[in-house]
Amino acid sequence: MLTDKLPRQSLGFFPTPLHPLARLTEMLGGPQLFIKRDDQTGLALGGNKTRKLEFILADALAQGSDAIVTAGAAQSNHCRQTAAAAARLGLECHLLLGGRAPAQPQGNLLLDRLFGCHIHWTPGHRKGEDLAEVVRYLERAGRKPYVAPYGGSSDLGALAFVAALEELKCQWPDQGGPFTHIVFASSSGGTHAGLMLGARLLELPTKMVGINIDKGAGGERSFAGHILDLAGQAAERLGSPQSFTPEDLILDDDYLGEGYGVVGEAEREAIGVLARTEGILLDPVYTGRAMAGLLALVRSGAFEPSDRVLFWHTGGAPALFAYGDQLALGETPTL
């Protein structure tokens, strides 16, 4: 394994399942579709952030940290899994969540509270803009805080998906061989960067197709540039320097809809279609939008009938319970 020399703290159940989406493939008329089930990682109802946290929190423990600080939206999957991992490891957890406290916690926020973390509401900010203030507070209190990056997307977080691609490579002989494309939600960049780097190091011909989820993902800088930088930094940490250019990156911006966390008709359809064809739940913010992108690509003829396309399910279903009013799927949906 390329990442074997890096410290890793066991938190999830791996490998996650890989299986065909036979009914969805039939409904769409091809190509062959498959799914990688990182919604089944086991920690706190699953999700891909568990992979990243195994490397990030191993680093925190190695530094002697006793408190984890991270940030995200109110329904952040990363924050939910970080809170659970901290509870499991006996670490204090502080979450900085964008917005204001709702009258009734639901979805991921409800789980955050069950895991016993400390929640700091930051109106207008959801990407860690106020982390330094909480870190200073903890240091003054004699704690040794460790900042887990937004979305778990650091060089360490990206390397988790180099390991994930090695895991996938071991699985695909049972499903007929390698995939021509892997489609996934791209938001904080770590998953995308890790898959790009993994494909390069493993010399895979597979195209990594990221569906952009957040119009403001890059902040003041280019999101594409952020992904390329992360891939390079992860390669450096691995001791295998690589150079990445915009030509190496596939980032599809066509499915951003009304913005981050806003459920539109495309997301509603994607969530309903996968639930009714395969009995699999997507989330409203990330995988619902990524699946909407995949459906649109298939319908537009972006793939050949002979292609083998994998959808990497990054989890997030607990957020469904906070979006009931926006989903409104109706009583008798049709495909």
C-alpha positions in Angstrom: 0.0 0.0 0.0 1.3 3.4 -0.9 0.2 4.9 2.4 1.4 2.1 4.7 4.2 4.2 6.3 1.7 6.9 7.5 0.2 6.7 10.9 -3.5 5.6 10.7 -6.1 5.4 13.5 -8.7 2.7 12.8 -12.2 4.3 12.9 -14.3 2.7 10.2 -15.1 -0.6 8.5 -13.2 -1.2 5.3 -13.3 -2.1 2.5 -16.7 -0.6 1.9 -19.1 -2.5 -0.4 -18.8 -2.2 -4.2 -21.7 -3.4 -6.3 -23.6 -2.8 -9.6 -26.6 -0.6 -10.0 -28.5 -3.0 -12.2 -31.9 -1.4 -12.0 -30.7 2.1 -12.5 -28.5 1.0 -15.5 -31.6 -0.7 -17.0 -33.7 2.4 -16.5 -31.2 4.7 -18.1 -30.3 2.2 -20.9 -26.6 2.1 -20.1 -23.7 2.4 -19.6 -23.0 -0.1 -16.8 -23.3 1.7 -13.5 -21.7 0.7 -10.2 -21.5 2.2 -6.7 -18.8 2.4 -4.0 -20.6 2.6 -0.7 -18.7 4.9 1.6 -22.1 5.6 3.2 -21.3 2.3 4.9 -18.0 3.2 6.7 -19.7 2.5 10.0 -18.8 5.5 12.1 -21.8 7.7 13.0 -24.0 6.4 10.2 -21.1 6.4 7.7 -19.5 8.7 5.2 -16.2 9.3 3.3 -14.9 11.6 6.0 -14.1 8.6 8.2 -11.3 7.7 5.7 -9.8 11.1 6.1 -10.1 11.2 9.9 -8.2 8.0 10.2 -5.1 9.8 9.0 -5.9 13.3 10.4 -6.7 12.1 13.9 -3.7 9.7 13.9 -1.6 12.9 13.4 -3.5 14.7 16.2 -2.8 11.8 18.6 0.9 11.7 17.6 1.1 15.4 18.5 -0.4 14.8 21.9 -3.6 16.7 21.3 -6.5 16.4 23.6 -9.1 18.5 21.8 -10.2 18.6 18.2 -11.5 21.7 16.5 -13.2 21.9 13.1 -15.9 23.7 11.2 -18.7 23.3 8.7 -22.3 24.0 7.8 -25.0 23.2 10.3 -25.6 19.9 8.6 -21.9 19.1 8.0 -21.2 15.4 7.5 -17.5 16.1 8.3 -18.4 17.7 11.6 -20.7 14.8 12.5 -18.1 12.2 11.8 -15.4 14.2 13.6 -17.6 14.5 16.7 -18.1 10.7 16.7 -14.4 10.0 16.1 -13.4 12.3 18.9 -15.9 10.6 21.3 -14.5 7.2 20.4 -10.9 8.4 21.0 -11.7 10.3 24.2 -10.9 13.7 22.8 -12.8 16.9 23.5 -14.5 18.2 20.3 -15.4 21.7 19.3 -17.5 22.4 16.2 -17.9 25.8 14.6 -21.1 25.7 12.7 -22.3 28.3 10.2 -25.6 30.0 11.0 -27.7 30.1 14.1 -29.0 27.4 16.4 -32.3 26.0 15.3 -35.2 25.6 17.7 -35.1 21.8 17.2 -31.9 20.0 16.2 -32.3 17.6 13.4 -30.2 15.4 11.1 -26.4 15.8 11.6 -26.8 18.5 14.2 -28.9 16.1 16.4 -26.1 13.5 16.1 -23.4 16.2 16.9 -25.2 16.8 20.2 -25.6 13.1 21.0 -21.8 12.7 20.6 -21.3 15.4 23.3 -19.3 17.9 21.4 -19.1 21.7 22.0 -21.0 23.7 19.4 -20.0 27.3 18.6 -22.4 29.1 16.2 -20.8 31.4 13.7 -23.4 33.4 11.7 -22.2 34.0 8.2 -19.2 31.7 8.4 -19.1 27.9 7.8 -15.5 27.3 6.6 -13.5 27.9 9.8 -13.0 31.6 9.5 -13.3 31.9 13.3 -11.2 28.8 14.3 -8.3 30.8 15.7 -10.4 32.3 18.4 -11.5 28.9 19.7 -8.0 27.6 19.5 -6.7 30.5 21.6 -9.5 29.9 24.1 -8.5 26.3 24.5 -4.8 27.0 24.7 -5.4 29.5 27.5 -7.4 26.8 29.3 -4.4 24.5 29.2 -5.6 22.3 26.4 -3.7 21.1 23.3 -6.1 21.7 20.4 -5.7 20.3 17.0 -7.5 21.8 14.0 -9.0 19.3 11.6 -9.3 21.1 8.3 -12.6 22.0 6.6 -14.0 18.9 5.1 -11.0 16.9 6.2 -9.3 18.2 3.1 -5.6 18.6 3.8 -2.7 16.6 2.3 -3.4 13.9 4.9 -7.1 13.8 4.1 -6.3 13.5 0.4 -3.9 10.6 1.0 -6.8 8.7 2.5 -8.3 8.6 -1.0 -5.0 7.2 -2.4 -5.5 4.4 0.0 -9.2 4.2 -1.0 -8.3 3.8 -4.6 -6.0 1.0 -3.8 -8.9 -0.6 -1.9 -11.1 -0.2 -4.9 -8.5 -1.8 -7.2 -8.5 -4.9 -5.0 -12.3 -5.1 -5.3 -13.0 -4.6 -9.0 -11.9 -8.0 -10.3 -15.1 -9.4 -8.7 -17.1 -6.8 -10.6 -15.6 -7.4 -14.1 -12.5 -5.2 -14.0 -11.6 -1.6 -13.8 -13.9 1.4 -14.4 -13.6 3.9 -17.2 -15.0 6.7 -15.1 -15.5 7.5 -11.4 -18.1 10.2 -10.6 -18.2 11.8 -7.2 -19.2 15.0 -5.3 -16.3 17.5 -5.2 -16.7 20.2 -2.5 -13.7 20.7 -0.2 -11.3 19.1 -2.6 -9.6 16.4 -0.6 -11.5 13.4 -2.1 -10.9 14.8 -5.6 -7.2 15.4 -5.1 -6.6 12.0 -3.5 -8.4 10.2 -6.4 -6.3 12.1 -8.9 -3.1 11.4 -7.2 -4.0 7.7 -6.7 -4.9 7.3 -10.3 -1.5 8.8 -11.3 0.5 6.7 -8.9 -1.3 3.5 -9.7 -1.2 4.3 -13.5 -4.9 3.9 -13.9 -6.6 5.0 -17.1 -9.8 5.8 -15.2 -11.2 9.3 -15.6 -12.0 11.0 -12.3 -15.1 13.2 -12.8 -15.8 15.6 -9.9 -19.2 17.2 -9.8 -18.8 20.6 -8.2 -21.2 21.1 -5.3 -20.4 24.6 -4.0 -20.2 27.8 -6.0 -17.9 29.3 -3.4 -15.8 26.2 -2.7 -12.5 27.9 -3.5 -13.2 31.1 -1.5 -11.0 33.8 -2.8 -9.0 31.4 -5.0 -9.8 29.0 -7.8 -11.4 25.8 -6.5 -9.6 24.0 -9.4 -6.3 25.4 -8.3 -7.0 24.3 -4.7 -7.6 20.7 -5.8 -4.4 20.7 -7.9 -2.4 22.2 -5.0 -3.8 19.6 -2.6 -2.8 16.8 -5.0 0.7 18.1 -5.2 1.0 18.6 -1.4 -0.2 15.0 -0.8 2.3 13.7 -3.3 5.1 15.6 -1.4 4.0 14.1 1.9 4.1 10.7 0.4 7.6 11.2 -0.8 6.6 11.0 -4.5 6.5 14.5 -5.9 4.0 15.0 -8.8 3.1 18.0 -11.0 -0.6 18.5 -11.8 -2.0 20.9 -14.4 -5.5 22.0 -15.2 -5.5 19.5 -18.0 -5.3 16.7 -15.4 -8.5 17.9 -13.7 -12.2 17.1 -14.6 -14.4 19.4 -12.5 -18.0 19.7 -13.8 -19.6 23.0 -12.8 -22.9 22.5 -14.7 -24.9 21.2 -11.7 -24.5 23.9 -9.1 -28.2 24.8 -9.1 -29.2 27.6 -6.7 -26.1 27.2 -4.6 -24.7 25.2 -1.6 -27.3 23.3 0.4 -30.3 24.5 -1.8 -32.3 21.5 -3.0 -33.7 21.9 -6.5 -35.7 19.6 -8.9 -32.5 17.9 -10.1 -31.5 16.9 -6.6 -35.0 15.8 -5.7 -35.2 13.6 -8.8 -31.8 12.0 -8.2 -32.6 11.2 -4.6 -36.0 9.7 -5.5 -34.7 7.8 -8.5 -31.9 6.0 -6.6 -34.2 5.3 -3.6 -36.8 3.8 -5.9 -34.6 1.8 -8.2 -31.9 0.6 -5.7 -33.1 1.2 -2.2 -30.1 3.5 -1.6 -30.3 6.9 0.1 -28.4 9.9 -1.0 -28.1 13.2 0.9 -29.6 16.6 -0.2 -26.3 18.6 -0.4 -23.6 16.4 -1.8 -24.4 13.0 -3.2 -27.9 14.1 -4.4 -26.3 16.8 -6.5 -23.5 14.5 -7.7 -26.0 11.8 -8.7 -28.1 14.5 -10.5 -24.9 15.3 -12.5 -24.4 11.6 -13.3 -28.0 11.2 -14.5 -27.6 14.3 -16.7 -24.3 13.0 -18.2 -25.8 9.6 -19.0 -28.8 11.2 -20.6 -26.7 13.6 -22.7 -24.6 10.7 -24.2 -21.4 11.6 -22.3 -20.6 7.9 -21.9 -20.2 5.1 -24.4 -22.5 2.1 -24.0 -19.5 0.0 -23.2 -18.3 2.3 -20.4 -18.2 1.1 -16.8 -19.0 4.1 -14.6 -18.6 4.1 -10.8 -20.5 6.4 -8.5 -18.6 7.0 -5.3 -21.2 7.4 -2.6 -19.6 9.7 -0.1 -22.5 9.4 2.5 -24.5 12.1 4.2 -28.0 10.5 4.4 -28.6 11.8 8.0 -29.1 15.3 6.6 -32.2 14.0 4.8 -34.1 14.4 8.0 -33.4 18.2 8.1 -34.5 18.8 4.5 -38.0 17.2 4.5 -39.7 20.4 3.5 -37.4 20.9 0.5 -37.5 17.3 -0.7 -41.3 17.1 -1.0 -41.2 14.0 -3.2 -44.9 13.5 -3.3 -47.1 10.5 -2.8 -46.9 8.7 -6.2 -43.6 9.6 -7.9 -42.8 8.2 -11.3 -39.5 7.4 -12.9 
